[in-house]
């Protein structure tokens, strides 16, 4: 399983992208995001590139343990459904709204 580590930001995106593309080319399309503590828009770009590479192989990227901040960024850019996160983001938003209605 592919793991981007604990940080995926502009500072390390090029290296993480390159390493991940090599893994996807070998058929590794499951991504463990549980360790991600720091993300920015570069994380979304890297995941989209990995997804494109997986689709080119006839596969789909599978994201596991996506942190809320990353799901929110994907939603903000309108690519959450491309990454298979639309339902997770919707559930988080619903839970958040429900939690604040006391």
MORAPE-V524135 format. One record per helix or strand. SS is the DSSP state (H for helix, E for strand). FROM is the first residue (numbers start at 1). TO is the last residue. If there is no record, write none. Layout:
BEGIN
ss=SS from=FROM to=TO
ss=SS from=FROM to=TO
END
This chain:
BEGIN
ss=E from=2 to=3
ss=E from=7 to=8
ss=H from=13 to=25
ss=E from=30 to=32
ss=E from=38 to=39
ss=H from=41 to=56
ss=E from=62 to=64
ss=H from=68 to=76
ss=H from=86 to=99
END
